[in-house]
Amino acid sequence: MTSKPYRLGGAAGRLIDRTRRIHFTFDGQSMTGFAGDTLASAVMANGQRIFGRSFKYHRPRGLVGLGSEEMNALVGVGEGSRHEPNLRATQVELYDGLAAVSQNRWPSLQFDVGSLNNVFSRFFPGGFYYKTFMWPRKFWKSVYEPLIRRAAGLGKAPEGRDPDSYEHLHVHCDVLVVGAGVAGLAAAEAAAATGARVLLADENPRLGGLADIAGGAIEGAAQLGWVQAKAAQLAEAENVHVLTRATCVGHWHHNYLMLFERVADHDPGLLRDGAPRHRLWKVRAGQVILATGAIERPLAFANNDRPGIMLATAARGLVERYGVAPGSSGIVFTNNDNAYRTALALKAAGVAVRVVDSRGRGGVLADQARQAGIDIMNNAAIAGVETSLGGLNIRSAKIATYRKGSGRVVNETKLDCDFIAMSGGFNPAVHLWCHNGGKLKFDVALQSFRPDAHRDGIRAVGAANGTLDLAAALAEAYAAGDQAARAARPKLKSAKLKAPKASQEVEAPLEALWFSPATGKYNEGNKHFIDFQNDVTAADLELAQREGYESVEHTKRYTTFGMATDQGKTSNINGLGILAEASGKTIPEIGFTTFRPPYTPFSFGSIAGALTKKLFLPIRRTPVFDWHLANAAVFEPIGQWRRAYTYPRGSEDRHAAIAREILSVRNSVGLLDASTLGKIEIKGPDAAEFLDRMYSNTFSTLKVGRCRYGLMMNELGFLIDDGVTVRLADDHFLMHTTSGGADRIAAWLEEWLQTEWTQYKVFVTPVTEQWAQFAIAGPKAREVLAKLEPSFELSNEAFPHLSMKDGKLGPYPVRVFRISFSGELSYEVAVPANLGRGLWDAIIDAGREFGLTVYGTEALHILRAEKGYIVIGDETDGTVTPADVGLDGLVSKKKADFIGKRSLEQSFLRRPDRKQLVGLLTEDPNDVLPDGAHAVKELKDKPPMPTIGHVTSSYFSPTLQRSIAMALIENGRALVGQTLAFPLEGKVMKAKIVDPVFYDKEGARLNA
Amino acid sequence: MLIVTCPVCGASGDETDFHAGSEAHIRRPATHDPTHISDQAQRDYLFMRRNPKGLHFERWRCDRGCGKWFHAARDTVTMEFKAFYGAMELPPVELMERATGEWASFFEDKIKAAKAR
């Protein structure tokens, strides 16, 4: 496709610097462009018209737009870990060494296997996927889905870790102006003149919007001069911050907006200097002014997606900005006057052009075109295009007489051309207006929707507001800037700036043209594309109507029209026009679909910002974390904590290490870092009564110096936490919570104190991190403790199970609790956190002669499972009551009220067939049931088999040398002794229901 | 993203600095009369919530500030906060009077009581 160079001669192209040649590649092919080119203009200048293949039919697609509205020319830029897919070639600025690839084609752009979809397209109507891939069901996963995924989809994800940095900025301003075309600059100037802090952001590399190609004059000179002067003035102003390459991607409640700034995409040298690649601005604006302009509508004629068919503004921009001709001979197809500017620009650049206008006559611009010698065909429309083989190039257009509402085309004239510039009018870019609930109204003159009411402080000006006239747009923008500043800060005074005088050619009204009739029916080779990115045609929309998808939102989902990254920028109103004609309704009656953020896609890197790697999540370390690290601990995350899972020695594997740790707790003594355990101090004259409300069991009867295990429910009667609470003094308790529940439970206690029992005099103080806490567990625990010079007596009588001592271990001030989660004689020693490591080392020294072994969380869990102790979150899942886990005895029958009490009395929580906690012993002692395995009522050859419960914890017990499990089984306690079947993939395990306490049922070891 | 202001410590910030706590002014039956609560009253207390279009009353917590719970009156259409007030307080009388639907009947006697004072 490099038959002809398209770069115009002479000085054409206002933005390019012909003295600076830039080398880049497209699909591996070396190309050159000039500084100032976009990837789109440079590729076009090299004679390459195809940028990619379409989503569904794999049709070859070329450039359509000039800026962010581009929906066809999506490319991947950069290589390896720096590759970024789905960028609009119109927004990619050219730099030396840029490597771009086209997308959605296989094996190559010119020849694509998937384009067979196009040949068979009559079998791919709207809703095709829903209709076709229904059955056989199992084909979905193995056949249909992989095929569809391979054939469809856009770009490829980058490989490897992103080497670049990204950042977030949080800013506040009085007025945010989005879009820096003529209206945006005017509004920003007026707002800034009051002294307000103004942020002006534009998605393009330079300010001015379309002023350079829009014609008209401000203060007697071309718009461009005024724009450049204002841009310079605002850049100097101290109270104005100007951002370029910054797309406003969304608007949320209370004027919260995000700007996606592409800091270094246009110049990789900046990355080497340490700049972030992208920056996400999180802006809270007092007032917002939308000056986002308008987006040109394509026209729906047969095969209007062929490469070489583009928007009229895009053709004009290529010529005037980049000195690139869209072809050698073209047709401007329009229903409005604006497109005549494109005809005039092409003519001036020496490109052969004629105009096909669906209207009877045009205005002043049409007269100018006629005077310039441009051939104009009125009351005419393009009925179709003829292409060279495979649809790669246009050869000619078929022109027919157009009368609104007429059906088939009768007479056609064929005109040779190699490109078409189309214009169906302009849609105000109202996306941001709608993101946060802004209303729209239909404007007959525009044949489009424009902003109406909005609940936030936001105003639309200029083309974004449907004000296409230059003078009117300027007046509106100056007024809005002034009002917005004073609305944001009422003390500011108006600077009373006057809008400059402006003039523009008076345009004759446009006439709606939603559908250009073609010879033959839709599916006989004629496709009138509405949504190019999603390959939705006029026929698909009409079919959806016929099939009863009357709501436009249903049509959108059924046909995928207006979805994905494009969000209907070019397609939305055209689609509504088709639906209106198909249903006999008006466009306002059809309504419009919701525009959703983001306006254009923004990178995952910018969303993550600097919060990656070590900054992703803060890590909480216990006071003895370094010891774990030095002793080869395997860590596991518990919330934000890193806890030691086990400590393998030498060549030991994890299982062997865990078994060694467990057996040493059972046979001699073990040491556990339990510092992460939640600790909350509860103090005040009403502390005991408050705890009676919060726990299912009673704490007001607990004696000072004693400990009691408590269950906590929510108001639904379901377990949310458990732990041992100690009475330190009459009015002072220390509550232990689960490691993960510490923050949540402290907040839970606070909530009830603040909102229900405000009369209680109680303080709740989380002290988890103030204490290091270690469990010394095993038959030798007392002997280890004795060696540490305790200031208190250790005998079973003086220091029985479930009591505590406040005293010293040698030099260390400690609280020692005789509590156990392993079923062994066990002491938990709490010491101020800063002394934690010292005491830890002292315990290890003292324990050496008894074979003390440090154990991790997995050993802890197996030890407790051997004893049938529950873990909140394993045996409970937010729908489990105390009775379900066999702890009904811990639910007070005497207390008048506690959290969850009334709910437990509801009939459905008292049903006998609720799932109950039981123990399981597999028939084969070496079979370890998988966590979550389901027990079935009756074993059959294949599903369905109703299940009656599931495994909650399952381990191989080194103590018992066999597998053990706990499960929640319907009416399980009545089924003890029966055998259940657990069908697994390719295997069935059988297990006998037993009591969940597997070891030392009498608790003799605990009380030793 | 909403801007919330804590009436206790005065901090104002993004809603992510606060914690939304569902509907306000829900009465917990068990605190007041633990022995006589019908299943229906308990069900209503646990599950039945208002979902008005317009003025709504809700609970918020100053999560990253003072940690206190408070109440807010918010218009669910405009997203505008009309008032922030204490966790044990009723809304200002003029807001109770502007409430509609179920909220209006809920506030009926409370408006009378407030005016009688």
HADDOCK unambig.tbl for C-alpha pairs under 7 A between the chains (distance, minus, plus):
assign (segid A and resid 252 and name CA) (segid B and resid 1 and name CA) 5.72 0.50 0.50
assign (segid A and resid 253 and name CA) (segid B and resid 1 and name CA) 4.71 0.50 0.50
assign (segid A and resid 253 and name CA) (segid B and resid 2 and name CA) 5.54 0.50 0.50
assign (segid A and resid 254 and name CA) (segid B and resid 1 and name CA) 6.30 0.50 0.50
assign (segid A and resid 254 and name CA) (segid B and resid 2 and name CA) 5.59 0.50 0.50
assign (segid A and resid 254 and name CA) (segid B and resid 3 and name CA) 6.69 0.50 0.50
assign (segid A and resid 256 and name CA) (segid B and resid 1 and name CA) 5.99 0.50 0.50
assign (segid A and resid 455 and name CA) (segid B and resid 78 and name CA) 5.35 0.50 0.50
assign (segid A and resid 754 and name CA) (segid B and resid 69 and name CA) 6.75 0.50 0.50
assign (segid A and resid 755 and name CA) (segid B and resid 87 and name CA) 6.20 0.50 0.50
assign (segid A and resid 755 and name CA) (segid B and resid 88 and name CA) 6.71 0.50 0.50
assign (segid A and resid 896 and name CA) (segid B and resid 34 and name CA) 6.26 0.50 0.50
assign (segid A and resid 897 and name CA) (segid B and resid 30 and name CA) 6.53 0.50 0.50
assign (segid A and resid 897 and name CA) (segid B and resid 34 and name CA) 6.08 0.50 0.50
assign (segid A and resid 906 and name CA) (segid B and resid 39 and name CA) 6.72 0.50 0.50
